[in-house]
């Protein structure tokens, strides 16, 4: 019986883990609603009295974020002699949001982006993936930096719990990882793989990935430019949260969200739920309530932000369906 269970688990490991992650996300959302919302009639009244214009502005930051991500990505791809337009990359980023939110299997949004760019840009998948890694990690660096800025602005605790030490540790670890990503030769992978036969096969497959990472040592100015766009992208996320909270009449400053958003973003990165769903919403509510925000308004704010992500995912899914049609029409015109 035990052997059958082990065999079943091995054969269906990915499916079982996916089901578990879905269950965790669903459970966390149910927990949030059941513990933070006492009266749905009150929630409806809050929604009715909300500032619809500010909610629309909050939603629009997602479009801005999509474009900034495309520009940041394009800058890195240019170093690999890949010339793709901002429009093409924006469409791919948008479709990637669909994969992240609705198809959280081994084919995630970043994997799709890497594959799509390698196909359209005629580069190896390894090189394309390494570009994505550098691009995404620049976002982690910007989040860590914003968290440090928040400390200097006086936001040093959640309730009575100090978070100075965890943020400093996160910042230092991020800088160390950034150094290793930019200069992977510090790992001495080439020498290690020569010693073990089974690792040589892996090394051959990852050679393009590794060589592309090494190549970024020559593009320090480009990396600074990418980091600048990452700060801008992170600020658009901060605006998203702040505008949504203002629309609901929540009295928290923009400075407060410079503190809140990086922490929530890091927690949402934990790979135990679907796209951070549930983790992001609960952590946001806990921090906002600790800052004096009403339970129901905090919960509603977090759910509205989730709803905006779902909307962008749906738009990305529709784009994924119709894109082949427009690409065929474009090819016919060019003939």
N, C-alpha and C positions, 0 to 999 in steps of 0.2 A: 504493500500500500504506500509506504514511504517513498519507494523508488518511482512509483507511478506519479505521485505528487511532484517529486523533483523533476521527472521527465516532462510533465505537463507544464511546469513553471518555465523550464528552459525553452520549450517550444513556443510558449506564449508570453515570454518575458516582457516584450515591448507592449503588447496589448494590455497585460495586467498592470504594468506601471502606468500606462496611459489612463486606464480606468481608475487607478488609485489617485492620480493627480486630479482627474475630473472630480472625483468624490471629495477630495480635500478642498478644492476650490468651491464646490457647491455647498459643502458643510460650513465653510467659513462665511460665505455670503448669507446662508440661513442663520447662522449664529449672530452675524452682524444685525440683521433685520429683527430677529427675535429679542435681542438684548438691548438694542439701542432705540428702537422705535416702539413707543407705547401706544400711540394713536395714529392710525392711517389717515383719519380725518384731519388731524393737525398737519400731517405731511402734505396733504392736498392743499390745505390753506396756505402753507409756506410756498408751494409751487405756484399757486394762483397769484400770490403777492410778489413773486420773484421778478427781478428785472430781466425781461426777455432779451433786451439788447445786449446786456452784459453776458448772458448765456451764449448768445450767438457769437460774440467776440471771443469768448472762451473756446468755443468749438473751432473758430477760425484759426486759432493758434496751431491746431493740428495740421492744417494745410501749410502754414508757415514752416512748421517743423519738418514736414515732408520735403519741402523745397530746400531747406537748409541742409538736410541730410544728403540730398542729391548733389548739391554743390560741393559739400565736404567730400563725398565719395568720388566725385569727378576729379577733384584736385589730386587725390591719391592715384586714381586710375591713369591720369596723365603721366605720372612718373613711370608707368609701365608701357608707355606708348599706346594707350587705349584712348580713342577719341569717341566718346559717346556724349550726346547732348544732355543738357539738364532736364529736358522734357522726358527723354527716354528713361533716364535714371529715376526721375520723380515717379513715373508710372511703375517702375520696378519696385521702388520703395513702398508705394501704395499697395501693390499686390502682396509684398512681403508682410504688411500689417495684417492682411487677411490670413495668411498662413500662420502667423504668430497667434492670432486670436481664435481661429476656428479649426485649424488643422495642426494641433500641437503634437505631431508625431516626430519621427526622426527628420522629416522634411520641414524644418522651421523656416521662419522668414529670412534669416541670414543665409541659410543654406540655399534657399531659392535665389536670393540676390547674387550669391557667389556663382551659382550655376548660370543664371541669366546673363550676368556680365561676361563670363567666360565664353559663352556662346555668341553673344552679340559683339564682344570686343576681340574675339579670336585670340584669347590667351588661355593658358592652362588653368584648370580648376584650382590647383594648388596656389598659383599666383593670385587668382581672384579671391580665394579664401583668406590669404594673408593680408590682402588689402582691407577686406572686411574686418579682420581682427584688429588691425591698427586703427581703423576708423571707429569701431565700437569702443575700443579701449580708451581712445581720446575722450569719449563721453564719460567714462568712469573717472578719468583724471579731472575733468571739469566738475563733476559732481563732488568729488573729494575736496576740490579747491573751494567750491561754494560752501561746503560744510565748515571748512576752516574760516572762511570769511564770516559766516554766521556766528562763530565763536567770538570773533573780534567785535561783532555787533552786539554782543551781550547775551546771545541765546545759547546757554551752556547746560541747560537741564530740561528734562521732560518731567513736569511736576516737581517732585523733590529729588529725582534721580539725576545725578550729574552724568553727562555724556562726553565730557571733555576728553578723558582717556581713550574711550572707544573711537572717537572721531580722529584723534591724533594717530592712533595705531592704524586705522583705515587709510589715512592720508599717507603715512610712511610706507605701508605695504604697497599701496597703489604706485608710489614713485619708484619703488624697487622693481615691481613688475613692469612698469613702463620702460625702465632702463633695460631690463632683460628682453623685452619685446623688440625694442629699437636695436639692441646689440645682442642678438641671440648667440653669438659666438662665445659669450661668457659661459654658456652651458657646456661648451666643448662637445656638442652632439656628434660632430664628425669623428672625433677620436673614440668616443664611446661606442658608436655603431660599428666601427672597424673591428672591435674586439669580440663582438657577438654575431654569429652567422644569421640568427633569426631576425636580428635588428637591421641587417643590411637590406633586406627586402622592404622593410618599412621605410628605411632611409631613402631608398630609390623613389618610392612613391611620394615622400614628403620633400624631396630635394627642391622642387619648384617653390613650394611653400617656404622652405627655409631660406633659399637664395633670394626670394623677394623681400623677406624680412630684413636680411642683411643689406639689401640694396638701399633701404630707407636711411641708412647711416649717411648716405650722400645728400640726402634731401632735408637737412635740418630746418631750412627756411620754410619748406613746404609743410613740415610737421608743426611748426609754430602757427602757420596759417590755418591748418586743419584744427589745431587746438583752439584757435580764436573762434572758428565756426562752431566748435563744440560748446564753448561758453555761451554763444548766442543761442544755440539749440536748447541748452539747459535752461536759459532764461525764458525761452518760449514756453517750456513746460511749467516753470514757476508762474508765468503769466496765466497759463491755463487754469491752474489751481486757484490762484488769487482772484481772477475774474469770476470763476464759478462760485467762490465763497462770497464775494461781494454781491453777486446776484441774489443770494439767499439772505442777505442782511447780516452776514457774519462779520464781526468787528475784529479782523486780524489784518495787520499791515503787510505790505509787500515784503518787507524785511523779514517778517515771521516765516514767510514761505521760502525765503532763501535758506532758512534753517530747516524747514519741514521737508521740502521736496527731495533733497539729496538723501536724507535718512530713509524716506519712504521708498525711493528708487533702489537703494541698496538692499532693503528688506525684500522688495519685489523680485530681486535677482535670484533669490534662493530657489533652486530647481525642485520644488516640492509641489507646485501647483501649476495650473495652466496659465502661462503668460503672466504670472504674478497675481492673477485674479484671486481675490480673497485676502491674500497677504497684504497687497497694496491698500485695499479699502479699510481693513481692520487697523493696520498700523497708522494710517492717516487719521482715522477717528480717535484712536487712543491718544495721539499727540494733540489733536485739536481740542479734545475734551480736557486734557491736562492743562491746556492754555485757557480754559474757561468757556469754551464753546458749548452750546446746548447739544445734548445727545442726538436729538432728532435732526437738527440742522447739520451737524457733523456727518451723521450717517447719510443723509440725503445728498450732501455735497460729494461724498465719496462715491455714491451710486451714480450720480450725474456724470462724474468724471469717467466712470466705467462705461456708462451709456455712450459717451462721446467716443471712446475707444472702439466700442462695438460698431458704431455708425461708420467710423473710418474703415474698420475691417470689412463691413458689408460693401462699402464703395470699392474697396480693393478687390473683393470677390467678383463684383460686377465687371470691374476693369479687366480682371483676369479672363473672364468669359468672352468679352467683346474685343479684346486686343487682337487676337488672331484675324478677325474680320477686317479690322482697319489696316493691319499689316499687309494682308493680301491685296487690299485696294491700293495701298501705297506702292506695292511691287508692280501691279498692273499699270499704274500711271507712269512708272519709271521706265517701263519697257517701250 
